[in-house]
Amino acid sequence: MLSSLELPAARLVPALAGFNLGVELGQLAIVALAWPLLNALGRTAGGPRLVAVFNGAIGGLGVFWLVTRLLS
C-alpha cells in the first residue's frame, strides 16, 4: 500500500512518521474533547450508567472493526 506512493527511500521514514504522528494527535484530540464531557456526565444522576453504555458501544465498535479486518 505505502509502496504504491513510490516515495524515494529518503522520504519514506518521514512520511510514515508524519502519518503516525497525525493519527496519534487526532486520537488525543478526540480524547481531550470526550474526557470532560464524560466526566461531567458521570456526575449526573443516571450518568454512570450512560458512561458504561458509551464505553460498551466504543468497545463493541472496536471489536467489530477488528473482526471485519481479520476476515477481509
N, C-alpha and C positions, 0 to 999 in steps of 0.2 A: 504494500500500500504506500508506504513512505517512499519506496524506490520509484514509484510512478511519477513522483515530482521531479526526478532526475536532477537533484541538487548536487553541486560539486561536493566532494568529500569534506572539504574545509568548512562548508556551510551546514552540514548535516547535524553536527552536535549542537551548534547554536539554535538551529531551527527546532530541534527536538526539545532542548532545554526551554526555549521560549514558549513552545506549545504547552509543556507540562506546567510551567510557571503560571501561564494563563488559566489553565484548568484549576490549579490549586487556589489561585486568587479568586476565581469565580465561586468555588466552594466556600471559601472563607467569607465572601460577601453574603452568600445565602445564609450561612450560619449567623453572621452578625445581624442580619435582619430578623431571622426567625427566633433567635435566643430571647431577646426582650419580650417579644410577643408571647411566646410560650411560657416564659417566666411569669408574666402578668396574668395570663390565662390560668396558670396553675394556682394562683392565689384566689381565684373566684370560687363560688360555692360548688359548681359542677366541674370546675377546671381540671382537677387531677384525672378525672375520668376521660375528659376530652383530650388531654395531653396523651394519655395512654392510647386512645383511639388513633390520634395522629401518628404516634410512634409506631403503632402496629401497621398503619397504612404505609408509612415510609419503608418499614422493614419488608412488608409484603411486596411493594413495588421493586425493591432491590432484589428480592428472591426471584420475582418474575423476570426481571432483566437478565439475571444470572442464568436462569434455566433456558430462556429463549436464545441466549448467546451460546450456551453449551450445546444446544440441539441444532443450531444452524450451521 
